[in-house]
């Protein structure tokens, strides 16, 4: 597997993209994106577990479940089209109809994504004008993918895209991706918006298994603020244009492809966490030697969700009591007298808690580690052989600032 | 039931208290408190559900379970005596021994409470000197109770005490209380530290039932930051000195006493929420017509725990999508197309969401409501007949400031 420089969702064979200004809500910035494949794609996806599902989530669930193929995705930012009732569903249908008409494909093969404020209705005239511009502007190039990845941002500070190549039966296959955060991020199925494209030949069932299994240890292990969005969507589209022998379960090629998808998802998920609203640092909690995989995940996620731990990292304060406390209320059983906690960053690792008490570390060394842009907390549970990792970010003044007045 | 002006834990018959300066961690402020009863008390309590339990929590659990009576409580602030291993347990024993010796009571009838930073060991010389000062200074008066309630504060901005009187079989009985917050508050059994005293005659079993049942709808329904502390303790001591006919389950007197305890606990719990770290407003979520009591509690607590909802209240921003979102990910099932959300404050109530979409309210009116120091969010689930209320606070810059560098 190799990382492709400047690669994104429009890099795999046959995929096109564009990002354009439609003034849905924001002015003078790209706010609509398209992903289009020359050939129909096998599609799989995971969606928010929130009882309140945005209209585009409901639309996409139907397309992924009922349509044999998908061929395009239209995304807008600024307005989430959630809490919009019947009118919101009509907006999805009209958007898909317009895109289908212009692209010469059935509306049932057009996926829709929206992100932004909940409750407002989409300005359909501007959305439909945007679809026209997107269809005209689409192209197969790395820069087109970059444009699309910028067009789906809300409070993100950087766009997040990635592509890798790998060899499947002597044929080079590519996988590209774009994702966006960065508030209301506590995915429970998948993140706010994540898109993966690939030219690999792979069946729908295999693709679905891979994405559903992988999301558990990638997107579902990040949290910015504990709020599971109404719009969480992760989609993967495979158009088969690489012409590789079909990737079948139980083969080494399946494992290699799965590993590449995992790399893509983990990288994008970490980027979302590190670019969480107001974040100054990526906080990684690595739980080792837990009694079960489920316990390991629960413990790791509890630490990166703790407001007090997040605020302590922001203050570069080695307040390990908050980490111990968060492990303790996670719901997993363990013996606090028989476990250890470490801080680590950039190859440096120090023991801070052991045998029920302070391990006598240097505050200066701890503060130095906590001042890095990527901070790792390692909890060794001394219980079994299961590990898990979760990613979050620090809690800063800017998080409060961004969210105290997001709508204005 | 009547509220007693200036009443607190040293107001019921036979109870004494004091608050003194012991310089455990803070200088120039009261930081140790005593509650003492002339006669041995029946004691009941609820404690943190955190797997990591502070030494004083373990000590108190043993006293409440195994000792027939309790007669004194010694509390310090500044250091939590959690994550302190064997040495931490020894500190509790030495403190109880010293207090028992000076008061002429068995060490097994002395309860201990600690609050503050996790991980540091208590300076035992100063703690023991503090116990001496407390025993000498204790007295039966309203002001002594106030001193004690001030001595247990950490980041609280105001002390929290209360007393009520009620008639039991022609005899006036009094109940007093003191509690403290205000960070690491997400009680799951009970709050950080809460103490209730009463001169009523009541058996241990009855007292235990009342406190365990009541905590579910009072202390367990508040949250400041989602972090369940290692030190959560709620204790109730009854010394029987009012001389009323014993309060027995199944009688109107039992119900009246229970109601008075509920009033005390609810009032104190709301005060903790409203005085959460950095808080500018008390946020109350009242869920009505839910399918079950458990659903009602889950929904209400999910809203007051949502960082985004809390930040929106701080910004006086009527961003109801965040409330809908928090209800949606709570885990309770409901139909978002068939429910309603209202904002209310000081008798004014406006409908903001209905039938799956914005109800067309006035932003100006909503902002006015959200600018009040007590904001109510009402969610009408249209599912059944169960109600519940939860209390939290807004998320402010000061919360981050306080917690980014709590230890310095």
Interface residues (C-beta under 8 A of the other chain):
Chain A: X49 X50 X51 X52 X53 X80 X82 X83 X84 X85 X86 X87 X88 X117 X118 X119 X120 X183 X184 X186 X188 X225 X226 X227 X228 X229 X230 X305 X306 X307 X308 X311 X312 X314 X315 X317 X319 X320 X321 X322 X324 X325 X326 X327 X328 X329 X330 X332 X333 X334 X336 X337 X353 X355 X356 X357 X358 X395 X396 X397 X399 X400 X401 X403 X404 X405 X406 X407 X408
Chain B: X49 X50 X51 X52 X53 X80 X82 X83 X84 X85 X86 X87 X88 X117 X118 X119 X120 X183 X184 X186 X188 X225 X226 X227 X228 X229 X230 X305 X306 X307 X308 X311 X312 X314 X315 X317 X319 X320 X321 X322 X324 X325 X326 X327 X328 X329 X330 X332 X333 X334 X336 X337 X353 X355 X356 X357 X358 X395 X396 X397 X399 X400 X401 X403 X404 X405 X406 X407 X408
